């Protein structure tokens, strides 16, 4: 059991706990210096996804137009080439 836990954690549980505490203190210090809070990060990600939703699909719509225009030529040409090469 102990070997499996050590393998899962990558080290002994006590050493992993000490490393996590040290990294948590460092990250907390940096976040305090920059006046960041976990809620701000959450809302930043949320606002980014909402803006992407609002503006991103307009760009994707143009890409979809390009896709359909190109597919109108490429797919029939592909099918014709496959039929011609099938006879050999």
Residue pairs with C-beta under 8 A, 6 or more apart in sequence:
5 13
6 12
6 13
9 16
10 16
11 19
31 37
